[in-house]
Amino acid sequence: MKIQKDDLVKWEVDEPDLIADPLLIRKRITDVEKALLISLPNEYKDYIHLVADQACSPLSNLDNFIARYNEKTRMIVMATLSSTNRIVTSTKLLQESIYDHRSLLPDGLIVIGSDYDDDGDAYIIYDVRADSPTYRNVFHWRYYVDNLVVGDGLGLLALSLREFLHKPALEDKL
């Protein structure tokens, strides 16, 4: 489903009046797809165009989300959704590790943002594998402790990016 400006009412960018050249945005999208050897879903491309490829954060106090795991839920505090440059850098960084026994991000799962939990930084993961049963789902991943199993180490945030964009809430409303 197409993401539209109304889907971003709970989000803000640093320069809301920035008008980016659509050709430049398309080039940045192509650069991400080439660098990560993926094809971005149309909903994500729509989002990148709408925010002019800027980092995007929930409005003040609307930065709380629920991540659903197999047997529990976890409240997370959202920091930011990334620009395309940061998506490539973060995804590539989490696809390699110098540490033993660390889960590595497989091809087709990309890092689209970051958040905080009780122990430190964590990531917002987006499944862009067209043949996956979780295609276009958005997840929470604490890379330093959680494995990459849906429901176990990947907490479901939303079934699509559009749904995720509507989820920010006040802490007492969760």
Backbone as numpy.savetxt, mean C-alpha at the origin, in Angstrom:
# Nx Ny Nz CAx CAy CAz Cx Cy Cz
-12.66 -1.55 -10.29 -13.49 -0.37 -10.29 -12.61 0.87 -10.29
-13.01 1.87 -10.99 -12.23 3.09 -11.15 -12.19 3.89 -9.85
-10.99 4.34 -9.49 -10.83 5.21 -8.34 -11.03 6.65 -8.81
-11.83 7.38 -8.03 -12.15 8.75 -8.38 -11.80 9.68 -7.23
-11.85 10.96 -7.48 -11.49 11.96 -6.48 -12.28 11.77 -5.18
-13.56 11.39 -5.29 -14.39 11.18 -4.10 -13.84 10.08 -3.19
-13.07 9.16 -3.75 -12.49 8.07 -2.96 -11.34 8.56 -2.08
-10.90 9.79 -2.29 -9.74 10.32 -1.56 -10.12 11.36 -0.50
-11.39 11.43 -0.12 -11.82 12.48 0.82 -11.17 12.35 2.20
-10.69 11.19 2.57 -10.05 10.99 3.87 -8.52 11.07 3.77
-8.01 11.53 2.64 -6.57 11.55 2.38 -6.11 12.94 1.96
-4.82 13.20 2.17 -4.24 14.48 1.75 -2.84 14.28 1.19
-2.46 15.20 0.32 -1.12 15.25 -0.25 -0.49 16.58 0.13
0.82 16.68 0.00 1.51 17.93 0.36 1.10 19.09 -0.54
0.96 18.81 -1.83 0.62 19.86 -2.78 -0.69 19.51 -3.50
-1.82 19.81 -2.89 -3.11 19.41 -3.47 -3.43 20.06 -4.81
-2.83 21.21 -5.09 -3.09 21.89 -6.36 -2.10 21.53 -7.46
-1.19 20.63 -7.16 -0.20 20.22 -8.16 -0.90 19.54 -9.33
-0.60 19.99 -10.51 -1.12 19.37 -11.72 0.07 18.74 -12.44
0.07 17.44 -12.50 1.18 16.73 -13.12 0.82 16.38 -14.56
1.80 16.40 -15.39 1.63 16.05 -16.79 1.23 14.57 -16.88
0.08 14.26 -17.48 -0.36 12.87 -17.58 0.66 11.97 -18.29
1.40 12.52 -19.24 2.43 11.73 -19.92 3.56 11.36 -18.95
3.93 12.30 -18.09 4.96 12.03 -17.09 4.49 10.96 -16.12
3.23 11.05 -15.68 2.68 10.04 -14.77 2.67 8.67 -15.44
2.24 8.60 -16.69 2.25 7.31 -17.41 3.66 6.75 -17.51
4.65 7.63 -17.72 6.04 7.17 -17.79 6.49 6.61 -16.44
6.11 7.27 -15.36 6.48 6.78 -14.03 5.83 5.43 -13.75
4.58 5.27 -14.16 3.91 3.98 -14.00 4.63 2.90 -14.79
4.98 3.21 -16.03 5.73 2.27 -16.87 7.08 1.93 -16.24
7.74 2.93 -15.66 9.03 2.70 -14.99 8.88 1.73 -13.82
7.81 1.87 -13.03 7.56 0.96 -11.91 7.35 -0.46 -12.45
6.51 -0.58 -13.47 6.22 -1.90 -14.02 7.47 -2.57 -14.57
8.33 -1.81 -15.23 9.58 -2.38 -15.76 10.54 -2.75 -14.64
10.69 -1.86 -13.67 11.65 -2.09 -12.57 11.26 -3.30 -11.73
9.96 -3.51 -11.53 9.50 -4.60 -10.66 8.96 -5.79 -11.45
8.96 -5.69 -12.78 8.48 -6.76 -13.66 7.04 -7.16 -13.31
6.18 -6.15 -13.23 4.78 -6.35 -12.87 3.89 -5.55 -13.81
2.60 -5.76 -13.67 1.60 -4.93 -14.33 0.69 -4.39 -13.24
0.65 -3.07 -13.10 -0.19 -2.47 -12.06 -1.66 -2.53 -12.45
-2.54 -2.85 -11.51 -3.97 -2.83 -11.78 -4.43 -1.40 -12.12
-5.49 -1.31 -12.90 -6.01 0.00 -13.31 -6.38 0.87 -12.12
-6.90 0.26 -11.04 -7.28 1.06 -9.88 -6.06 1.77 -9.30
-4.91 1.12 -9.33 -3.72 1.76 -8.79 -3.21 2.86 -9.72
-3.31 2.62 -11.01 -2.94 3.66 -11.98 -3.82 4.89 -11.81
-5.13 4.67 -11.62 -6.06 5.79 -11.38 -5.61 6.59 -10.15
-5.29 5.87 -9.09 -4.86 6.50 -7.84 -3.61 7.36 -8.08
-2.61 6.82 -8.76 -1.37 7.56 -9.01 -1.65 8.85 -9.77
-2.52 8.78 -10.77 -2.89 9.99 -11.51 -3.60 11.00 -10.62
-4.52 10.54 -9.78 -5.30 11.45 -8.93 -4.45 12.19 -7.91
-3.42 11.55 -7.40 -2.56 12.20 -6.39 -1.31 12.81 -7.02
-1.26 12.82 -8.37 -0.12 13.39 -9.10 1.19 12.75 -8.65
1.13 11.44 -8.38 2.29 10.66 -7.95 2.99 11.26 -6.73
2.21 11.78 -5.81 2.75 12.27 -4.55 2.47 11.26 -3.44
3.26 11.33 -2.38 2.94 10.57 -1.19 1.61 11.10 -0.66
0.85 10.22 -0.04 -0.51 10.56 0.39 -0.72 9.99 1.79
-1.30 10.80 2.67 -1.52 10.37 4.05 -2.97 10.57 4.45
-3.43 9.77 5.42 -4.79 10.00 5.92 -4.87 11.36 6.60
-6.05 11.95 6.60 -6.25 13.22 7.30 -5.94 13.04 8.78
-5.60 14.12 9.43 -5.26 14.10 10.85 -6.35 13.38 11.66
-5.93 12.50 12.52 -6.78 11.69 13.40 -7.52 10.57 12.67
-7.54 10.57 11.34 -8.19 9.48 10.59 -7.13 8.51 10.08
-6.18 8.18 10.92 -5.06 7.37 10.47 -5.06 5.96 11.07
-6.22 5.51 11.53 -6.32 4.20 12.15 -7.04 3.20 11.24
-6.54 1.99 11.24 -7.07 0.90 10.42 -7.09 -0.38 11.24
-7.90 -1.32 10.80 -7.91 -2.66 11.39 -7.35 -3.63 10.36
-6.35 -4.41 10.77 -5.80 -5.49 9.96 -6.36 -6.79 10.52
-6.92 -7.62 9.65 -7.55 -8.87 10.08 -6.63 -10.06 9.78
-6.32 -10.77 10.83 -5.50 -11.98 10.73 -6.43 -13.17 11.00
-5.92 -14.38 10.90 -6.75 -15.57 11.09 -7.56 -15.55 12.38
-6.89 -15.32 13.48 -7.56 -15.43 14.77 -7.56 -14.15 15.57
-7.19 -13.03 14.95 -7.13 -11.78 15.70 -7.22 -10.59 14.76
-7.41 -9.45 15.35 -7.33 -8.20 14.61 -6.28 -7.35 15.29
-5.71 -6.46 14.52 -4.68 -5.57 15.05 -4.97 -4.17 14.53
-4.97 -3.20 15.43 -5.12 -1.83 14.98 -3.75 -1.33 14.53
-3.74 -0.67 13.38 -2.50 -0.08 12.89 -2.71 1.41 12.69
-1.62 2.15 12.74 -1.64 3.58 12.51 -0.90 3.85 11.21
-1.63 4.35 10.25 -1.10 4.58 8.91 -0.20 5.80 8.88
0.92 5.66 8.19 1.83 6.79 8.03 1.64 7.43 6.65
1.83 6.64 5.59 1.76 7.23 4.25 1.62 6.17 3.17
0.98 6.55 2.08 1.03 5.78 0.85 2.12 6.43 0.01
2.92 5.65 -0.65 4.14 6.12 -1.29 3.95 6.62 -2.72
4.91 7.43 -3.16 5.02 7.81 -4.56 5.65 6.62 -5.30
5.64 6.67 -6.62 6.16 5.54 -7.40 7.64 5.28 -7.14
8.44 6.33 -6.95 9.86 6.11 -6.66 10.06 5.30 -5.39
9.32 5.64 -4.38 9.44 4.94 -3.09 8.91 3.50 -3.18
7.89 3.28 -4.00 7.36 1.92 -4.19 8.47 1.01 -4.70
9.19 1.46 -5.71 10.27 0.64 -6.29 11.36 0.41 -5.25
11.81 1.46 -4.60 12.90 1.34 -3.62 12.53 0.41 -2.47
11.35 0.62 -1.88 10.93 -0.20 -0.74 10.71 -1.65 -1.14
10.08 -1.87 -2.28 9.82 -3.24 -2.72 11.13 -3.98 -2.96
12.05 -3.36 -3.66 13.34 -4.02 -3.94 14.11 -4.29 -2.66
14.08 -3.37 -1.73 14.76 -3.56 -0.46 14.22 -4.78 0.29
12.89 -4.95 0.28 12.28 -6.06 1.01 12.30 -7.38 0.23
12.78 -7.34 -1.01 12.95 -8.56 -1.79 14.31 -9.19 -1.54
15.16 -8.51 -0.80 16.48 -9.06 -0.47 16.77 -8.80 0.99
17.62 -9.61 1.57 17.93 -9.44 2.98 19.30 -10.00 3.27
20.01 -9.37 4.18 21.29 -9.90 4.63 21.11 -10.77 5.88
19.88 -10.85 6.39 19.60 -11.61 7.60 19.10 -13.01 7.28
19.50 -13.97 8.10 19.00 -15.33 7.98 17.58 -15.39 8.53
16.82 -16.34 8.01 15.47 -16.62 8.51 14.53 -15.40 8.44
14.69 -14.60 7.43 13.83 -13.43 7.22 12.98 -13.69 6.00
11.68 -13.47 6.11 10.81 -13.60 4.94 11.14 -12.51 3.94
11.23 -12.90 2.68 11.50 -11.95 1.62 10.23 -11.74 0.81
10.01 -10.53 0.39 8.83 -10.20 -0.39 8.94 -10.83 -1.77
7.97 -11.68 -2.14 8.05 -12.33 -3.46 7.61 -11.37 -4.58
7.99 -11.70 -5.79 7.57 -10.93 -6.95 6.05 -10.86 -6.97
5.53 -9.69 -7.30 4.09 -9.52 -7.40 3.41 -8.98 -6.17
4.12 -8.96 -5.05 3.64 -8.23 -3.87 4.50 -6.98 -3.81
3.86 -5.82 -3.77 4.62 -4.58 -3.77 4.30 -3.76 -2.53
5.25 -2.94 -2.12 5.11 -2.07 -0.97 4.52 -0.75 -1.45
3.30 -0.44 -1.03 2.68 0.82 -1.46 2.64 1.85 -0.34
3.05 1.48 0.87 3.03 2.44 1.95 3.64 1.89 3.22
3.62 2.71 4.25 4.19 2.29 5.53 3.24 2.69 6.66
3.42 2.03 7.78 2.62 2.32 8.95 3.44 1.99 10.18
2.86 2.19 11.32 3.52 1.88 12.59 2.66 0.89 13.35
3.32 0.01 14.08 2.58 -0.82 15.02 3.31 -0.73 16.35
2.96 -1.57 17.30 3.55 -1.46 18.64 5.06 -1.65 18.66
5.58 -2.39 17.69 7.00 -2.72 17.72 7.86 -1.90 16.76
7.26 -1.17 15.84 8.06 -0.37 14.91 7.41 -0.29 13.55
8.24 -0.03 12.56 7.74 0.14 11.20 7.17 -1.14 10.64
6.18 -0.98 9.80 5.58 -2.09 9.07 5.18 -1.54 7.70
4.65 -2.39 6.84 4.39 -1.98 5.47 2.97 -2.32 5.02
2.51 -1.53 4.05 1.25 -1.79 3.37 1.63 -2.49 2.07
1.12 -3.70 1.90 1.47 -4.56 0.76 0.26 -4.69 -0.15
0.51 -4.63 -1.45 -0.55 -4.70 -2.46 -0.23 -5.87 -3.39
-1.19 -6.76 -3.57 -0.98 -7.94 -4.42 -1.34 -7.59 -5.86
-0.33 -7.58 -6.74 -0.56 -7.27 -8.16 -0.37 -8.49 -9.05
-0.42 -9.68 -8.45 -0.29 -10.93 -9.22 -1.68 -11.29 -9.76
-1.88 -11.09 -11.06 -3.19 -11.28 -11.69 -3.75 -12.69 -11.49
-2.89 -13.67 -11.31 -3.35 -15.06 -11.14 -3.51 -15.47 -9.67
-3.37 -14.53 -8.77 -3.45 -14.82 -7.34 -4.89 -14.72 -6.83
-5.28 -15.58 -5.88 -6.62 -15.45 -5.29 -6.77 -14.16 -4.47
-5.67 -13.53 -4.14 -5.72 -12.27 -3.38 -5.33 -11.07 -4.25
-5.48 -11.20 -5.57 -5.17 -10.12 -6.49 -5.90 -8.84 -6.09
-5.18 -7.76 -6.00 -5.64 -6.41 -5.64 -5.99 -6.25 -4.17
-5.76 -7.26 -3.33 -5.98 -7.11 -1.90 -4.85 -6.27 -1.30
-5.17 -5.57 -0.22 -4.21 -4.73 0.48 -3.99 -5.34 1.86
-2.70 -5.49 2.23 -2.32 -6.18 3.47 -1.41 -5.33 4.35
-1.36 -5.70 5.62 -0.42 -5.15 6.59 0.65 -6.22 6.83
1.92 -5.83 6.83 3.01 -6.81 7.04 4.07 -6.21 7.95
4.29 -6.87 9.08 5.40 -6.52 9.97 6.58 -7.38 9.55
7.35 -6.91 8.60 8.40 -7.70 7.96 9.42 -8.26 8.94
9.61 -7.64 10.07 10.65 -8.06 11.01 10.24 -9.27 11.84
8.95 -9.63 11.83 8.53 -10.79 12.61 7.56 -11.71 11.89
6.81 -11.22 10.93 5.74 -12.00 10.33 6.13 -12.63 9.00
5.72 -13.88 8.82 5.94 -14.52 7.53 4.91 -14.00 6.54
5.07 -14.39 5.30 4.22 -13.87 4.22 3.09 -14.81 3.88
2.31 -15.20 4.87 1.17 -16.08 4.66 -0.08 -15.28 4.98
-1.01 -15.24 4.02 -2.24 -14.49 4.21 -2.97 -15.00 5.45
-3.34 -14.09 6.32 -4.05 -14.45 7.54 -3.13 -14.74 8.70
-1.90 -15.13 8.41 -0.94 -15.42 9.46 -0.02 -14.20 9.64
0.80 -13.94 8.65 1.71 -12.79 8.71 1.24 -11.61 7.90
0.34 -11.84 6.98 -0.24 -10.74 6.20 -1.66 -10.52 6.70
-1.88 -9.38 7.33 -3.22 -9.05 7.83 -3.99 -8.31 6.76
-5.18 -8.79 6.45 -6.01 -8.18 5.42 -6.50 -6.81 5.87
-6.23 -5.80 5.06 -6.74 -4.46 5.31 -7.97 -4.18 4.46
-7.93 -4.64 3.19 -9.06 -4.40 2.28 -8.94 -5.31 1.07
-10.09 -5.55 0.43 -10.12 -6.41 -0.76 -9.70 -5.68 -2.03
-9.57 -4.35 -1.94 -9.11 -3.56 -3.09 -8.54 -2.25 -2.58
-7.81 -1.57 -3.43 -7.27 -0.27 -3.05 -8.41 0.72 -2.80
-9.41 0.69 -3.63 -10.55 1.60 -3.47 -11.20 1.40 -2.08
-11.42 0.15 -1.70 -11.99 -0.13 -0.38 -11.06 0.39 0.72
-9.76 0.18 0.55 -8.77 0.64 1.54 -8.83 2.15 1.72
-9.00 2.88 0.63 -9.02 4.34 0.70 -10.20 4.87 1.52
-11.23 4.06 1.69 -12.40 4.46 2.47 -12.31 4.05 3.94
-11.26 3.32 4.32 -11.18 2.73 5.66 -10.60 3.61 6.77
-9.84 4.66 6.50 -9.27 5.40 7.65 -10.38 5.84 8.61
-10.06 5.74 9.91 -11.08 6.07 10.90 -10.42 6.63 12.17
-11.24 7.29 12.97 -10.80 7.70 14.30 -10.58 6.45 15.14
-9.64 6.49 16.04 -9.34 5.31 16.86 -10.55 4.81 17.61
-11.36 5.68 18.16 -12.51 5.24 18.94 -13.68 4.74 18.08
-13.56 4.81 16.77 -14.61 4.32 15.87 -14.30 2.92 15.33
-13.16 2.39 15.70 -12.79 1.04 15.21 -13.30 -0.04 16.14
